[in-house]
C-alpha cells in the first residue's frame, strides 16, 4: 500500500517523509500535545512545506499531503507490526 502512495510523490518531495516523521516524533514527546493533534500538525506542515518545495500552490499542497499520508502510514505500519496482539 505504501508503494502506491509513493508513486505519486515527486522526487523533490520525498525528503518530506523523514522530516515529517521526525517532527511527529518530537511532537509526541511534548506532554501537552494530544495524540490526535499530531497527524493534523504533520499534515499542515507537510502541505506548507510541499508548497515551498514545488513552488506551485495546488501541486505543492497535494505533494505535502501525499508525503504526510506516507509518513503516517509508515508510522502506523511500523507500530502495528511491532505491537501484534
Secondary structure by P-SEA (a helix, b strand, c coil): caaaaaaaccccaaaaaaaaaaaaaaaaacccccccaaaaaaaaaaaaaaaaaaccaaaaaaaaaaaaaaaaaaaaaaaaaaccc
